[in-house]
């Protein structure tokens, strides 16, 4: 998820490592943990693989020189691939991954956004079905409350996803001249 986030942010603007960490913390802190021990090795790997390049090296204000990184065409392709993939992962990680993907939706085609929304909506509906099928009264009021909150959060996400999906589909209909595309 850190690679996806980094490549996405570097599409917005070139950044140096410290500023990248600030942006990740600002926009992605509810989704991923960000620390310098992960950022700088990741930047080095991404540069070695040709996904990012050093745009310029500038003198640091109080310390060593810092590199300003930008994403390459190869990096944009890698980011796009990561945006459209659906890795098998935990519920918590899939929720975080979708939140990161949604942040970068403006860089995708409308049909890609719709596909991602439909996939996430399906995952949420399946999660609710699983919870309902396996639910056993817990007998503890705090555990019951936590379980109800979990279901409430997923139902809220389903409502939000449904709304986002309708907006995307309406926008696609308008762009196609009012014609519904199958």
trRosetta pair geometry for C-beta under 8 A, 3 or more apart (Angstrom, degrees):
i j d omega theta_ij theta_ji phi_ij phi_ji
1 4 5.5 -51 -150 37 39 115
1 5 6.1 38 153 -18 69 107
1 28 8.0 165 148 -172 108 132
1 31 6.7 -140 167 143 142 107
1 32 5.1 -170 108 -81 124 130
1 93 7.5 -145 -42 -161 133 89
1 96 6.3 -7 -125 123 162 111
1 97 5.6 -121 -100 -97 111 77
1 100 5.8 156 -162 -6 100 164
2 5 5.7 -55 -145 40 31 111
2 6 6.1 32 156 -21 66 109
2 24 7.7 23 -138 -142 80 143
2 32 5.9 165 -75 177 76 154
2 34 7.4 143 -118 -104 108 77
2 38 6.1 -90 -143 151 168 126
2 39 7.9 -130 -176 -91 128 56
2 42 5.9 -101 127 -105 121 161
3 6 5.8 -55 -143 37 28 110
3 7 6.3 22 161 -13 64 108
3 42 6.5 -150 -84 -159 72 119
3 46 7.1 164 -135 -81 90 113
3 78 7.9 -76 158 142 116 118
3 82 6.6 -150 105 -110 104 163
4 7 6.3 -60 -147 40 23 104
4 8 6.2 24 155 -19 61 113
4 79 6.7 118 -140 -139 57 72
4 82 4.5 -153 -96 136 96 136
4 83 6.9 137 -148 -70 111 62
4 97 7.4 62 51 -144 163 83
4 100 5.8 90 108 133 122 136
4 101 7.4 -41 166 -75 139 72
5 8 5.7 -61 -148 38 27 113
5 9 6.2 22 159 -16 66 107
5 24 5.8 83 141 -121 133 98
5 27 7.9 167 -155 93 111 108
5 28 5.1 16 -134 -81 144 163
5 31 7.8 160 -77 92 135 128
5 32 6.5 -124 -18 24 154 149
5 100 5.4 -81 -77 -151 93 127
6 9 6.0 -57 -146 37 27 105
6 10 6.3 22 158 -14 63 110
6 20 6.5 34 -131 -174 87 128
6 24 7.3 -14 -79 -80 69 123
6 39 7.9 154 -97 -137 127 74
6 42 6.2 176 -35 135 166 131
6 43 7.4 -144 -166 -80 145 71
6 46 6.8 -129 115 -54 137 160
6 52 7.9 -67 141 -50 109 142
7 10 5.9 -59 -145 41 30 109
7 11 6.8 40 152 -29 62 100
7 46 7.3 -168 -73 -139 91 138
7 51 6.4 -63 -101 165 115 121
7 52 7.4 -139 -105 -60 74 103
7 71 5.7 92 -155 -114 70 127
7 75 5.4 -163 -136 174 108 97
7 76 7.5 171 175 -91 111 35
7 78 6.3 -130 -119 91 162 101
7 79 3.8 -158 127 -83 131 111
7 82 7.2 112 49 38 142 142
8 11 5.8 -52 -159 22 33 114
8 12 7.4 33 147 -19 61 98
8 79 6.0 150 -65 -154 64 129
8 83 8.0 111 -81 -76 112 110
8 100 7.4 167 16 171 158 93
8 103 7.1 90 146 97 151 105
8 104 4.3 -89 -146 -86 131 143
8 107 7.2 -159 -138 16 86 153
9 12 5.6 -48 -162 24 44 114
9 13 7.8 -44 165 46 68 70
9 15 6.5 -18 134 5 109 147
9 20 6.3 131 104 -140 141 82
9 23 5.2 126 -150 120 142 139
9 24 6.9 -88 -34 -68 158 74
9 27 7.6 160 -90 51 114 142
10 13 7.5 -96 -147 74 34 35
10 14 6.8 33 -152 -112 79 40
10 15 6.2 -114 -99 24 73 100
10 20 7.5 -3 -67 -112 89 117
10 52 6.0 -48 171 -112 170 118
10 69 6.0 -53 -123 114 130 99
10 70 6.1 152 180 -151 104 32
10 71 4.1 130 114 -43 111 97
10 75 7.1 -38 90 143 132 145
11 71 5.3 -23 -72 25 64 151
11 76 6.6 101 -100 -105 115 90
11 79 6.8 -145 -43 89 130 175
11 104 7.7 77 54 -142 135 118
11 107 6.2 39 125 -106 154 149
14 55 4.8 -21 -141 1 150 157
14 68 4.9 55 149 161 117 102
14 69 6.2 -178 -157 85 80 36
14 70 4.2 -41 -98 -77 101 88
15 19 4.5 -138 -161 93 99 110
15 20 4.4 128 120 -66 132 82
15 23 6.6 -77 -120 3 160 141
15 68 6.8 -164 114 -151 9 72
15 69 6.2 -24 67 55 60 85
16 19 5.2 80 54 18 73 105
16 20 6.8 -134 96 -12 30 94
16 58 7.7 -94 -69 42 138 105
16 66 4.4 42 -157 150 144 122
16 67 6.1 145 -127 80 87 44
16 68 5.1 -57 -65 -93 83 58
16 69 7.0 125 -104 4 36 80
17 20 5.5 -56 -144 34 27 115
17 21 6.4 29 157 -20 64 103
17 36 7.6 69 155 -134 119 85
17 39 5.5 120 -162 138 97 122
17 40 5.7 24 -140 -86 148 79
17 43 5.9 -85 -94 -26 101 160
17 66 6.8 -129 25 -157 92 108
17 67 7.3 57 -22 59 96 85
17 69 7.8 72 -57 -4 64 121
18 21 5.7 -52 -153 33 31 112
18 22 6.6 33 148 -19 63 104
18 66 7.1 -52 7 -137 107 149
19 22 5.4 -50 -151 34 37 116
19 23 6.4 37 151 -19 67 104
20 23 5.7 -55 -149 37 31 110
20 24 6.3 33 152 -20 65 106
20 39 6.4 149 95 -156 115 124
20 43 7.6 134 54 -77 164 123
20 69 7.4 4 -57 46 139 120
21 24 5.7 -53 -145 37 31 113
21 25 6.3 30 156 -17 64 106
21 34 5.7 155 -150 155 77 123
21 35 8.0 30 -139 -150 122 11
21 36 6.6 -17 -95 -82 153 69
21 39 5.2 -49 -76 -80 102 161
22 25 5.8 -58 -149 38 28 110
22 26 6.2 28 153 -21 64 109
23 26 5.6 -55 -145 36 31 113
23 27 6.1 -6 169 11 67 112
24 27 6.8 -73 -135 53 21 85
24 28 4.9 -44 -167 44 64 119
24 29 7.4 108 135 -61 63 68
24 32 7.2 -58 179 77 108 115
24 34 4.5 141 115 -103 125 153
24 39 7.7 -159 16 -97 154 115
25 28 7.3 -46 -73 57 12 74
25 29 4.8 39 -161 -68 52 114
25 34 5.3 -124 -68 57 77 141
26 29 7.1 84 -16 -16 6 110
27 103 6.0 105 169 -150 117 148
28 31 4.8 -71 -169 51 75 110
28 32 5.2 -6 148 35 113 100
28 34 7.0 98 86 -46 108 125
28 99 8.0 137 -132 113 69 106
28 100 6.0 35 -123 -103 110 97
28 103 7.3 -86 -80 -10 84 168
29 32 7.5 -84 -119 62 24 57
29 34 6.8 -78 -99 10 73 114
30 96 7.8 -162 119 -121 66 88
30 99 7.0 -83 94 144 103 160
31 96 3.9 136 -155 -159 80 91
31 97 7.6 143 -169 -55 119 26
31 99 4.9 -157 -86 80 127 124
31 100 5.3 161 149 -52 163 95
32 96 6.4 121 -55 173 69 131
32 100 7.3 36 -20 -71 115 132
34 38 7.0 -125 -149 63 46 124
34 39 6.9 47 -170 -59 88 108
35 38 5.4 86 63 12 75 98
35 39 7.1 -146 99 -12 35 94
36 39 5.4 -56 -134 35 38 112
36 40 6.1 22 179 -10 74 107
37 40 7.7 -50 -133 35 15 96
37 41 7.4 4 166 2 48 115
38 41 6.6 -72 -154 46 29 102
38 42 5.9 28 157 -22 68 117
39 42 5.8 -69 -153 38 24 111
39 43 6.3 22 157 -19 66 107
40 43 5.6 -48 -143 33 34 112
40 44 6.5 37 156 -19 63 103
41 44 5.6 -54 -150 36 34 114
41 45 6.4 34 153 -18 67 105
42 45 5.7 -55 -148 37 33 109
42 46 6.1 30 156 -18 67 108
43 46 5.8 -54 -143 39 30 110
43 47 6.3 29 157 -18 64 107
43 52 6.9 -65 -152 70 70 148
43 67 7.8 150 157 80 137 126
43 69 6.2 -130 -150 -56 112 158
44 47 5.9 -58 -149 37 27 109
44 48 6.3 28 154 -19 64 108
45 48 5.7 -56 -146 37 31 112
45 49 6.2 20 158 -11 66 111
46 49 5.9 -62 -145 44 28 105
46 51 4.3 -80 -166 68 83 114
46 52 4.5 38 130 13 114 109
46 69 7.9 63 95 -168 125 146
46 75 6.9 55 -176 -113 106 116
47 50 7.7 47 -178 -70 31 22
47 51 7.4 -88 -68 54 24 71
47 52 5.3 -57 -79 77 66 88
47 53 6.6 114 -132 -102 86 33
47 54 6.8 30 -128 -36 134 83
47 69 7.2 -105 -75 -123 107 119
49 74 7.9 -152 133 128 79 128
49 78 7.9 73 126 -77 127 160
50 53 7.8 7 -151 -65 51 89
50 72 6.0 -73 163 60 70 157
50 74 4.8 12 123 75 104 154
50 75 7.4 -148 124 -47 57 82
51 71 6.9 -36 158 -146 70 76
51 72 6.1 -165 -175 39 20 102
51 74 5.8 -108 -98 106 49 93
51 75 3.5 103 -175 -97 66 88
51 78 5.2 -45 -118 31 118 151
51 79 8.0 126 -164 -37 113 85
52 69 4.7 18 167 -177 129 116
52 70 6.6 161 -158 81 81 32
52 71 5.5 -53 -103 -104 77 45
52 72 6.2 -169 -105 -8 19 89
52 75 5.4 76 -61 -86 57 154
53 69 7.0 150 75 -150 31 69
53 70 5.9 -23 61 62 82 83
53 72 5.4 85 -17 -63 105 106
54 57 6.3 7 174 -55 128 85
54 67 4.6 -69 -127 -160 109 117
54 68 7.0 96 -163 64 65 51
54 69 6.2 -51 -101 -96 47 64
55 67 8.0 126 37 176 64 75
55 68 4.7 -58 58 101 106 96
55 69 6.5 142 -4 -139 93 11
55 70 4.4 77 -60 -12 117 112
56 67 7.7 165 89 -153 38 54
56 68 4.9 9 56 42 79 117
57 65 5.1 39 169 158 104 126
57 66 7.1 173 -154 86 66 30
57 67 5.2 -33 -101 -98 79 65
57 68 7.4 -163 -85 11 28 76
58 65 6.6 171 87 -158 28 83
58 66 6.1 -21 63 62 78 80
58 68 6.4 42 -1 -25 107 111
59 65 5.7 -55 -108 -106 40 79
60 63 4.4 -50 123 69 150 66
60 64 5.4 62 5 79 142 30
60 65 5.7 -149 -17 -99 89 18
60 66 5.0 97 -80 -21 92 98
63 66 8.0 67 83 -51 98 100
71 75 4.0 -139 -165 99 85 136
71 76 5.8 104 140 -56 122 76
71 79 7.1 -7 -155 -24 144 138
72 75 4.5 105 48 3 69 103
72 76 7.2 -125 98 -5 42 83
73 76 5.6 -49 -151 31 35 113
73 77 6.6 36 149 -18 64 102
74 77 5.7 -52 -152 35 34 113
74 78 6.4 36 148 -20 65 105
75 78 5.4 -50 -145 36 34 113
75 79 6.2 38 153 -21 66 104
76 79 5.6 -50 -146 36 31 114
76 80 6.3 35 153 -21 63 105
77 80 5.6 -53 -148 35 31 113
77 81 6.4 34 152 -20 63 104
78 81 5.7 -53 -151 34 31 113
78 82 6.4 29 152 -16 65 107
79 82 5.7 -58 -148 39 31 110
79 83 6.3 36 152 -26 66 105
79 104 8.0 -110 171 165 117 159
79 107 7.9 -25 127 124 127 149
80 83 5.6 -50 -148 30 31 116
80 84 6.6 14 160 -7 63 109
80 108 7.9 141 -130 -103 83 81
81 84 6.4 -70 -152 42 27 99
81 85 6.4 31 155 -32 65 109
82 85 5.9 -50 -142 22 31 114
83 101 5.6 128 -146 -132 77 99
83 104 6.7 -108 -109 93 125 127
83 107 7.8 -140 -86 88 164 110
83 108 6.5 -159 148 -80 148 120
83 112 7.5 44 123 164 119 129
83 116 7.6 -53 162 -83 84 142
84 112 6.4 -74 -94 -152 105 111
84 115 7.7 20 -139 97 90 131
84 116 7.4 -108 -117 -72 54 103
86 119 6.1 -121 -94 -178 137 146
87 97 7.6 -161 42 -110 102 170
89 93 4.1 -84 148 89 126 130
89 94 5.4 159 79 -56 100 82
89 97 7.1 97 61 -15 149 141
90 93 4.6 90 57 12 85 102
90 94 6.8 -151 92 -7 42 87
91 94 5.9 -58 -145 37 28 109
91 95 6.4 30 155 -21 63 105
91 127 6.4 103 -128 -114 125 130
92 95 5.9 -55 -153 32 29 111
92 96 6.6 25 152 -14 63 107
93 96 5.6 -56 -147 40 35 110
93 97 6.0 37 154 -22 69 106
94 97 5.6 -49 -141 37 33 113
94 98 6.4 34 157 -20 64 104
94 120 8.0 170 156 -120 101 81
94 123 6.3 -124 144 171 144 156
95 98 6.0 -56 -151 35 28 108
95 99 6.6 30 151 -21 62 105
95 157 7.9 -73 -131 -119 106 160
96 99 5.7 -54 -151 33 33 113
96 100 6.6 32 153 -17 65 104
97 100 5.8 -56 -153 36 33 111
97 101 6.3 33 151 -19 66 106
98 101 5.4 -53 -145 38 36 113
98 102 6.1 39 155 -24 68 103
98 116 7.4 157 -135 171 88 103
98 120 4.9 98 -130 -108 146 133
99 102 5.8 -50 -147 32 29 113
99 103 6.8 40 151 -27 59 100
100 103 5.7 -49 -158 23 34 117
100 104 7.2 8 154 2 63 106
101 104 6.2 -76 -160 48 35 96
101 105 7.1 69 144 -67 67 76
101 116 6.0 -142 141 -169 139 146
102 105 5.5 -8 -157 -37 44 114
102 116 7.9 -176 -77 128 68 131
104 107 5.2 -30 171 25 89 118
104 108 7.3 90 123 -23 81 98
105 108 5.7 -63 -160 30 49 113
105 113 5.2 69 -159 -114 105 115
105 116 7.8 -149 -110 68 97 144
108 112 4.2 -120 178 87 115 125
108 113 5.1 142 95 -55 125 83
108 116 7.5 8 146 -1 173 136
109 112 4.6 92 57 4 80 106
109 113 7.2 -147 93 -6 42 85
110 113 5.6 -55 -149 34 35 112
110 114 6.4 35 154 -20 67 104
110 168 6.0 161 -161 -171 88 93
110 171 6.3 -148 -126 100 133 110
110 172 4.9 160 146 -83 144 100
110 175 7.3 178 -11 28 163 151
111 114 5.6 -49 -147 35 34 114
111 115 6.4 37 153 -21 64 104
111 172 7.3 96 -68 -114 67 139
112 115 5.7 -50 -148 34 33 112
112 116 6.5 30 154 -16 64 105
113 116 5.9 -58 -150 38 31 108
113 117 6.2 30 154 -18 66 108
113 168 5.3 -152 110 -131 117 142
114 117 5.7 -56 -146 39 30 111
114 118 6.2 30 156 -19 65 107
114 165 6.6 89 -136 -142 71 78
114 168 5.1 -177 -79 126 82 135
114 169 6.4 92 -113 -71 124 77
114 172 7.0 -13 -50 -33 138 148
115 118 5.8 -55 -146 37 29 111
115 119 6.3 30 154 -21 63 106
116 119 5.7 -52 -146 35 31 113
116 120 6.4 27 157 -14 65 106
117 120 6.0 -58 -147 40 29 106
117 121 6.1 32 155 -21 65 110
117 161 5.8 161 -166 -166 87 89
117 164 5.6 -152 -126 105 134 109
117 165 4.5 172 137 -84 137 89
117 168 6.4 172 5 17 155 151
118 121 5.6 -54 -143 38 29 114
118 122 6.3 33 156 -21 63 106
118 165 6.7 101 -67 -120 67 130
119 122 5.8 -56 -151 35 28 112
119 123 6.5 29 152 -19 63 106
120 123 5.5 -53 -149 35 34 113
120 124 6.4 34 153 -18 66 104
120 161 5.8 -149 101 -124 107 139
121 124 5.8 -55 -149 36 31 110
121 125 6.3 29 154 -17 65 107
121 158 6.6 93 -143 -135 77 69
121 161 4.4 178 -84 134 91 138
121 162 6.7 107 -124 -67 130 65
121 165 6.5 -9 -45 -45 148 144
122 125 5.8 -55 -145 38 30 110
122 126 6.3 31 155 -18 64 107
123 126 5.7 -55 -148 38 29 112
123 127 6.4 34 151 -24 63 105
124 127 5.5 -51 -149 32 33 115
124 128 6.6 33 153 -17 64 102
124 154 5.5 170 -161 -169 94 91
124 157 5.4 -148 -123 102 147 114
124 158 4.9 -172 125 -77 135 85
124 161 6.5 164 20 10 150 153
125 128 5.8 -51 -150 35 33 111
125 129 6.4 35 151 -19 65 105
125 158 6.5 100 -70 -116 73 124
126 129 5.6 -52 -147 36 33 113
126 130 6.3 36 153 -21 66 105
127 130 5.7 -54 -149 35 30 113
127 131 6.4 30 153 -18 64 105
127 154 5.7 -134 100 -141 123 145
128 131 5.7 -54 -146 37 31 111
128 132 6.2 29 156 -17 65 108
128 151 6.8 91 -125 -142 86 83
128 154 5.5 177 -70 124 93 135
128 155 6.9 90 -101 -72 135 75
128 158 7.2 -10 -31 -50 142 144
129 132 5.8 -58 -146 40 28 110
129 133 6.2 25 156 -18 65 110
130 133 5.8 -57 -144 38 28 109
130 134 6.1 -1 165 4 65 116
131 134 6.4 -75 -141 51 23 93
131 135 5.9 46 159 -58 65 99
131 147 8.0 161 -168 -169 118 94
131 150 7.2 -172 -126 115 150 117
131 151 6.1 -174 125 -91 153 96
131 154 7.6 156 3 34 150 160
132 135 5.8 -30 -138 -5 26 119
135 147 7.4 118 -133 176 103 137
137 144 7.4 2 -157 -98 70 109
138 143 4.0 -120 138 109 152 125
138 144 5.3 -163 50 -64 112 71
138 147 6.4 162 -16 -16 136 142
139 143 7.6 16 60 60 53 127
139 144 7.8 166 32 -48 14 110
140 143 4.0 64 75 15 109 112
140 144 6.5 -180 82 -14 53 84
141 144 5.5 -52 -142 38 32 114
141 145 6.2 34 157 -21 65 106
142 145 5.6 -50 -146 36 31 112
142 146 6.4 32 153 -18 63 104
143 146 5.7 -52 -146 37 32 111
143 147 6.3 33 153 -19 65 105
144 147 5.8 -56 -149 37 29 111
144 148 6.3 29 153 -18 65 107
145 148 5.7 -54 -146 37 31 111
145 149 6.3 35 153 -22 64 105
146 149 5.6 -52 -148 34 31 114
146 150 6.5 38 151 -24 63 102
147 150 5.6 -49 -153 29 33 116
147 151 6.7 29 152 -13 64 104
148 151 5.8 -55 -151 39 34 109
148 152 6.1 37 151 -22 66 109
149 152 5.4 -56 -146 38 31 115
149 153 6.3 34 155 -22 66 103
150 153 6.0 -54 -150 32 27 110
150 154 6.7 21 154 -13 62 106
151 154 5.9 -58 -150 39 32 108
151 155 6.2 32 153 -18 67 108
152 155 5.7 -55 -145 39 29 110
152 156 6.3 33 154 -21 64 106
153 156 5.6 -53 -149 35 30 114
153 157 6.5 31 151 -19 63 104
154 157 5.5 -52 -150 35 34 113
154 158 6.4 40 149 -23 65 102
155 158 5.5 -47 -148 32 35 115
155 159 6.6 36 152 -19 64 101
156 159 5.8 -52 -151 34 33 111
156 160 6.4 31 151 -16 65 107
157 160 5.6 -55 -146 40 33 111
157 161 6.0 34 155 -20 68 107
158 161 5.8 -54 -143 38 28 110
158 162 6.2 32 155 -22 63 107
159 162 5.7 -55 -149 34 28 114
159 163 6.5 29 152 -18 62 106
160 163 5.7 -56 -152 36 32 112
160 164 6.3 30 152 -17 67 106
161 164 5.6 -54 -145 38 33 111
161 165 6.1 35 155 -22 66 107
162 165 5.7 -53 -146 36 28 113
162 166 6.5 30 154 -19 62 105
163 166 5.8 -55 -150 34 29 111
163 167 6.5 29 153 -18 63 105
164 167 5.7 -55 -151 36 32 112
164 168 6.4 31 153 -18 66 106
165 168 5.8 -54 -147 37 31 110
165 169 6.2 26 156 -15 65 109
166 169 5.9 -58 -143 41 29 108
166 170 6.1 31 156 -20 65 108
167 170 5.8 -55 -145 37 28 111
167 171 6.3 29 155 -19 63 107
168 171 5.7 -56 -150 36 30 112
168 172 6.4 29 152 -19 64 105
169 172 5.6 -51 -147 36 34 112
169 173 6.4 38 152 -22 65 103
170 173 5.5 -52 -148 34 33 114
170 174 6.4 34 153 -19 65 103
171 174 5.8 -52 -148 35 32 111
171 175 6.4 29 154 -17 64 106
172 175 5.8 -56 -147 38 32 110
172 176 6.3 20 157 -12 65 110
172 181 7.0 -90 149 30 113 116
173 176 6.0 -64 -147 43 28 103
173 178 6.3 32 162 -129 87 28
173 179 7.4 -166 -153 68 68 33
173 180 6.0 -13 -117 -93 104 65
173 181 7.9 -158 -98 6 59 82
174 177 8.0 59 176 -58 30 13
174 178 7.1 26 -113 -68 38 55
176 179 4.8 -97 131 61 107 87
176 180 7.6 125 85 -90 139 14
176 181 5.5 -141 -119 -34 170 111
